[in-house]
Amino acid sequence: MDAGIPSSILARWGDLAERPHRPHGSGLINRTFLVEGRRGPVILQRLHPVFAGVVNEDIEAVTAHLARKGLITPRPVRTDDGALWVDGDDGRPWRALTFVEGQSFDHVPSPAVAREAGRLVARFHVAVADLEHEYRHVRVGVHDTKRHFATLEKALAEGRSHRLFGEVAPLAERLFRAAERLGDLGGLPQRHVHGDLKISNLLFRGEGAVCLVDLDTLGRMIWPFEMGDAFRSWCNPRGEDEGAAAIDVAIFEAAIEGYGEVARGAGIVTGEEARALVAGIGTICLELSSRFLADALNESYFGFDATRFATRGDHNLVRGRGQLALHASVEAHRGALEGAARAALGG
């Protein structure tokens, strides 16, 4: 059972002091609560150790910019003495955000929802295109593809006695062969991005997309990686926890068409970036597969599903196999995907 929010933390926001609260959402990173504040509901979160308090300065800057552009967005709620976050007794930061009403999905239920998701992300990208901000919290190496592959190589070298080695090794061999065909996307421009556009980080009302949430990953990244991560999430109806993943071309077509309806003509995506989109999806699939396969041998996964899998390694093996299958599916449908991207974005 969740211990709840310490009263000393709630007291820093006078409107929230001694107010009822309950766990909110299904995220595995931050501990999230909905607090019934005296002036309405507020989200209060205890951040995961990977995030320092200064990430809230980035969120404040970006969401203020989004609000000025007319976009709906959660905003930081400062404490009574003006702080953006409060350090708990264990040194972990707590922060408050305005509550935005909406529904999230674990999987894209229809092409109509995919189209709205694409439109929302494009509105976000258009809005932040002129943002001037140097990020305080920087996720170093988050898409350092070679580093992820090297981590898998190390896990293989050190994990030969692991009970799952016989299953992981042939998958890793397939992965490394596929990686030899990856192009170099390093010369593309670094743009302001959300950084983690899995479908559960978008809020909807009906089929209309309202806003992006989980903003701790804001930063700069190349556009094909930002959208590659989005599409590998949105267009895989089976999700990460199934080994037989495949891309849904109809979902992709709807999503990129929605994105293009907003972005085309706005000057936020070059022809070179658009042509690299499918390569970006494939690269993200292989990155994730390498991470999951390494974690299978290292038995390291913070949120594995003990109701379905015996160990963290077993869960990660399925995830690693699934992302490798998704990469193969992307390659099998490359022509259709690239054609849809050209039609939606030009280039």
C-alpha positions in Angstrom: 0.0 0.0 0.0 1.3 3.5 -0.9 2.3 5.5 2.2 0.9 8.7 0.8 2.3 12.2 0.9 4.1 13.3 4.1 2.1 16.1 5.8 5.3 18.2 5.9 5.4 18.1 2.1 1.7 19.0 1.7 2.1 21.9 4.1 4.5 23.6 1.7 1.4 24.3 -0.5 -1.1 25.9 1.9 -4.0 25.0 -0.4 -3.0 21.3 -0.2 -2.2 21.1 3.5 -4.1 18.2 5.2 -6.1 17.6 2.1 -7.2 14.1 0.9 -5.2 12.5 -1.8 -4.9 9.2 -3.6 -2.5 7.6 -6.1 -3.1 8.6 -9.6 -2.3 7.1 -13.0 -0.2 4.0 -13.9 3.2 5.4 -14.4 6.2 3.5 -13.0 8.7 6.4 -12.8 7.4 9.1 -10.5 5.1 8.4 -7.6 2.0 10.4 -8.5 -1.0 11.6 -6.4 -4.1 13.5 -7.1 -4.7 15.9 -4.2 -8.1 17.5 -3.6 -6.9 21.0 -3.1 -9.1 23.7 -1.6 -9.3 25.4 -5.0 -9.5 22.2 -7.1 -7.5 19.1 -7.9 -3.7 19.2 -8.1 -1.1 16.6 -9.2 1.7 16.1 -6.6 4.7 13.9 -7.6 7.7 12.5 -5.9 10.4 12.3 -8.6 12.4 9.2 -9.5 16.1 9.5 -8.4 17.1 9.9 -12.1 15.5 13.3 -12.0 17.0 16.2 -10.1 14.9 19.1 -8.9 16.2 21.4 -11.6 14.2 19.5 -14.2 11.3 21.6 -12.9 13.0 24.8 -14.1 12.9 23.3 -17.6 9.2 22.4 -17.2 8.5 25.9 -16.0 10.2 27.5 -19.0 8.7 25.2 -21.6 5.1 25.2 -20.3 5.1 29.0 -19.9 6.1 29.2 -23.5 3.3 26.7 -24.5 0.7 28.6 -22.5 1.7 31.8 -24.2 1.1 30.1 -27.6 -2.4 29.0 -26.4 -1.7 25.3 -25.9 -3.2 23.4 -22.9 -0.4 22.2 -20.7 0.1 21.2 -17.0 1.9 24.0 -15.2 4.1 23.9 -12.1 2.4 25.1 -9.0 4.9 26.9 -6.8 5.0 26.5 -3.0 3.8 29.3 -0.8 7.3 30.7 -0.6 7.8 30.4 -4.4 9.8 27.2 -4.8 9.3 25.0 -7.8 10.0 21.8 -5.8 10.5 20.6 -2.3 13.2 18.1 -1.2 11.9 15.3 1.0 13.7 13.9 4.0 15.4 11.4 1.6 16.5 14.1 -0.7 14.0 13.2 -3.4 12.2 16.2 -5.0 8.4 16.7 -4.7 6.6 19.0 -7.1 3.0 20.1 -7.8 1.4 20.5 -11.2 -2.0 21.8 -12.3 -4.4 19.0 -13.1 -5.6 18.6 -16.7 -8.7 16.5 -17.2 -8.3 13.8 -19.8 -7.9 10.2 -20.6 -4.7 8.3 -21.5 -4.4 5.1 -23.6 -2.0 2.3 -23.2 -2.5 1.4 -26.9 -3.8 3.4 -29.8 -7.4 2.3 -30.2 -8.1 3.6 -33.8 -6.6 5.5 -36.7 -8.8 8.5 -35.6 -7.0 8.6 -32.3 -3.6 8.3 -34.1 -4.4 11.2 -36.3 -5.3 13.4 -33.3 -2.1 12.3 -31.6 -0.1 13.4 -34.6 -1.8 16.7 -34.8 -1.2 17.4 -31.1 2.5 16.6 -31.3 2.9 18.8 -34.4 1.2 21.6 -32.5 3.7 21.1 -29.7 6.6 21.1 -32.1 5.4 24.2 -33.9 4.9 26.0 -30.6 8.4 25.3 -29.2 10.3 25.9 -32.5 11.1 29.5 -31.5 11.8 28.6 -27.8 15.0 30.0 -26.4 16.0 27.9 -23.4 19.1 26.1 -22.2 18.0 22.9 -20.4 19.2 22.4 -16.9 18.5 18.7 -16.8 20.2 16.9 -19.7 19.8 13.2 -20.4 23.2 12.4 -21.6 23.5 9.5 -24.1 19.7 8.7 -24.1 20.0 7.8 -27.8 23.6 7.0 -28.0 23.0 3.9 -30.2 26.5 2.6 -30.2 26.7 2.8 -26.4 23.5 0.8 -26.1 24.9 -1.9 -28.4 28.2 -1.9 -26.4 26.2 -2.5 -23.2 24.6 -5.5 -24.8 28.0 -6.8 -25.9 29.3 -6.5 -22.4 26.2 -8.3 -20.9 26.7 -11.1 -23.4 30.4 -11.4 -22.6 29.7 -11.5 -18.8 26.5 -13.5 -18.9 27.4 -16.8 -20.6 26.3 -18.7 -17.5 22.9 -17.0 -17.3 20.0 -19.4 -17.8 18.6 -17.1 -20.6 21.9 -16.8 -22.5 20.9 -19.5 -25.0 17.8 -17.4 -25.9 19.3 -14.0 -25.8 22.5 -14.7 -27.8 20.8 -15.6 -31.1 18.5 -12.6 -30.8 21.5 -10.4 -30.2 23.2 -11.8 -33.3 20.2 -10.9 -35.4 20.2 -7.4 -33.8 23.8 -6.8 -34.6 23.4 -7.9 -38.2 20.4 -5.5 -38.5 22.5 -2.7 -36.9 25.1 -2.9 -39.7 22.5 -1.5 -42.1 21.7 1.5 -39.9 22.5 4.9 -41.4 24.2 7.8 -39.6 21.6 10.3 -38.5 24.0 12.3 -36.3 24.2 15.3 -38.7 20.5 16.2 -38.3 19.6 19.3 -36.3 18.9 19.0 -32.5 15.3 20.3 -32.0 13.2 21.0 -28.9 11.3 17.8 -28.1 9.1 16.1 -25.6 11.5 13.2 -25.4 9.1 10.3 -24.5 6.1 10.3 -26.8 4.6 7.0 -25.9 0.9 7.1 -26.3 0.2 7.1 -22.6 1.9 10.5 -22.3 -0.9 12.1 -24.4 -4.2 13.1 -22.8 -7.4 12.8 -24.8 -11.0 13.9 -24.4 -13.1 11.7 -26.6 -10.9 11.2 -29.7 -9.5 14.8 -29.4 -5.9 15.1 -28.2 -5.7 17.7 -25.4 -2.1 17.9 -24.2 1.2 16.2 -23.5 2.1 15.1 -19.9 5.2 13.6 -18.2 7.4 16.5 -19.1 10.6 15.4 -17.3 12.2 14.3 -20.6 12.0 17.7 -22.3 15.2 18.6 -24.1 16.8 18.6 -27.5 17.0 15.6 -29.9 16.9 14.9 -33.6 13.4 14.8 -35.0 13.5 11.2 -36.4 14.3 9.9 -32.9 11.5 12.0 -31.3 9.0 10.7 -33.8 10.6 7.3 -34.2 9.9 6.6 -30.5 6.4 8.0 -30.9 5.5 5.8 -33.9 7.1 2.6 -32.5 4.8 3.1 -29.5 1.6 4.2 -31.4 1.8 1.8 -34.3 2.5 -1.4 -32.4 -1.0 -2.4 -31.1 0.5 -5.4 -29.2 2.6 -3.2 -27.0 6.1 -3.8 -25.5 5.2 -6.9 -23.4 4.4 -9.1 -26.4 7.1 -10.9 -28.4 5.3 -10.9 -31.7 5.2 -7.2 -32.3 4.3 -5.7 -35.7 3.8 -2.2 -37.1 0.2 -1.2 -38.0 0.6 0.7 -41.3 -2.9 2.1 -41.1 -2.2 3.6 -37.7 1.1 5.0 -39.0 -0.6 6.6 -42.1 -3.2 8.3 -39.9 -0.7 9.6 -37.4 1.7 11.0 -40.0 -1.2 12.5 -41.9 -2.4 14.2 -38.7 1.1 15.5 -38.0 1.5 16.8 -41.6 -1.8 18.6 -41.5 -0.3 20.9 -38.8 3.4 20.8 -39.6 3.6 21.0 -43.4 4.4 24.5 -44.3 5.4 25.5 -40.8 9.1 24.9 -41.6 9.7 22.6 -38.6 10.7 19.5 -40.5 13.2 19.5 -43.4 13.0 17.1 -46.3 16.1 15.3 -45.0 14.5 14.8 -41.6 11.3 13.5 -43.2 13.2 11.0 -45.3 15.0 9.8 -42.2 11.8 9.1 -40.2 11.6 5.4 -41.0 15.3 4.9 -40.2 14.6 6.7 -36.9 11.8 4.2 -36.1 14.1 1.3 -36.9 17.0 2.7 -34.9 14.8 3.2 -31.8 13.5 -0.4 -32.1 17.0 -1.8 -32.1 18.1 0.5 -29.3 15.3 -0.7 -27.1 15.8 -4.3 -28.1 19.5 -4.1 -27.1 18.6 -2.5 -23.8 16.0 -5.1 -23.0 18.2 -8.0 -24.0 21.0 -6.7 -21.9 18.6 -6.2 -19.0 17.5 -9.8 -19.4 21.0 -11.0 -18.7 21.5 -8.4 -16.0 18.1 -9.1 -14.4 17.5 -5.4 -14.2 14.0 -4.0 -14.8 12.4 -1.9 -12.2 8.8 -2.5 -13.0 8.5 -6.1 -14.3 5.0 -7.7 -14.2 5.3 -10.5 -11.6 1.8 -11.7 -12.5 2.9 -12.7 -16.0 6.6 -13.4 -15.7 8.7 -15.4 -13.3 11.7 -12.9 -13.2 12.8 -9.6 -14.6 15.0 -11.5 -17.1 12.0 -13.3 -18.5 10.0 -10.1 -18.9 12.9 -8.3 -20.5 13.5 -11.2 -22.9 10.0 -10.9 -24.2 10.4 -7.1 -24.6 13.7 -7.5 -26.4 12.2 -10.1 -28.8 9.2 -7.8 -29.4 11.3 -4.8 -30.3 13.4 -6.9 -32.6 10.3 -8.2 -34.3 9.0 -4.7 -34.6 12.2 -3.6 -36.4 11.7 -6.5 -38.8 8.1 -5.4 -39.5 9.2 -1.8 -40.1 11.8 -3.0 -42.6 9.2 -5.2 -44.3 6.8 -2.2 -44.7 9.5 0.4 -45.4 8.2 1.3 -48.8 4.7 2.0 -47.6 5.9 3.9 -44.5 8.3 6.1 -46.5 5.6 6.7 -49.1 3.1 7.9 -46.4 5.8 10.1 -44.8 6.5 11.8 -48.2 2.8 12.3 -48.9 2.3 13.9 -45.5 5.4 15.9 -45.1 6.9 16.4 -48.6 10.6 15.7 -49.2 
